[in-house]
Amino acid sequence: MKNIILFDPVEARAGLLPLTLTRPVALLRHGITTLSEKWQKAIPGTYSYSTQDYLSIKYPMIEAADGDNLFIAGNLHPDRELVDAILSLEPGEALTQGAAIIARRGNGEPQKTKAYEGNPLALNHVWDIFMLNDEALRRDFASLTAGRESQPLSDTCRLIGDPSQLFIEEGATVEGAIINVTKGPVYVGRDAEIMEGACLRGPIALCEHAVVNMGGKIYGATTLGPYCKVGGELNNVVMTGYSNKAHDGFLGNAVIGEWCNLGAGCTASNLKNTYAPVRVWSMAESSFIKTDLQFCGLIMGDHSKAGINTMFNTATVVGVGVNFYGAGFPRTFIPSFTEGSTLGMKPVIMDRFFDTATRMMARRHKELTPVDKEIFITINENIL
């Protein structure tokens, strides 16, 4: 069995902050599954991660006793051409794309390299998560549903388009919904629920136990991770998991981490009034960077919260462990572990943060572990 180590490319990890503050790059959800889960299906083996030291206490790297490790860049999607190229590597050989090593076999510096001419789907910037989600959803839908039969759609629903583009897993509940698959597939995961009056236009994925509340309007390309609950209007959003935007309000062209909550009426702009390209705060460079994006909404790290009727400006970046509330627009960058309103932000008291996280996670039968706490303390102390 192959020993596979998914590593964090330095530039990609930096470009994917704040989501990669709390997880290896390969554990980002994109499409339906995480990047790691895609690789595990593509190349069976034992998997671990080469990531930041402070994350390694939760995600340790496990090396083969004989040194025959297969290192793969964790920001890449597997495809047949790339998998074949990686599996053809000899010990001491590396696969390169431009100046970057995207895979290598064995420990230490590679003795030989060969150039890869393909064009794999890759996450290099945080906005790639929503920009490339359409392609990722279509690939995952095809992979996860091939040769399988969907559960039947209730006759209380209206399906528009090819029935083969809708897949409902066992235990899912879909009643009184309008589902349009003419623009892309819709995947409804195990024990997920779509309530009455909801309208979905694919490509969309609800992962296990995700919920679309009554009257929700969901446009593709949108991913609702495990146990996410949403309402109102969403357009091209990736919610990693265990996060809620359960009420009215708009969220578009956005990426939301785990254990986040957006209060009732929360709305995030995804387009400037001038229609000009947006600038996005780079946590790695500590400055705003120009992009070619016209649409970019909220980017929010894990365990952050926004109170009722919060208004986020276009391309707002929110770090980890933020608690924002009150009237008015906050700054377009809110640092990790701060709380307050437009009247002023202050550092979060970590014990209070842990209490809140513990209560929220307990609702989903999850535990905030001592290792989790150590990671958050490190992020806070280093102002990451």
PyMOL commands that set and color helices and strands:
alter all, ss='L'
color gray80, all
select helices_A, chain A and resi 10-15+19-21+25-27+35-42+53-56+80-87+128-131+133-145+163-165+350-362+370-381
alter helices_A, ss='H'
color red, helices_A
select strands_A, chain A and resi 2-7+45-50+69-73+93-97+100-105+112-115+158-160+166-168+173-174+178-180+186-188+193-194+199-201+204-206+211-212+217-219+222-224+229-230+233-241+244-245+250-258+261-262+267-268+279-282+287-290+299-300+305-306+311-312+317-318+323-324+333-334+338-341+344-347
alter strands_A, ss='S'
color yellow, strands_A
deselect
rebuild
show_as cartoon
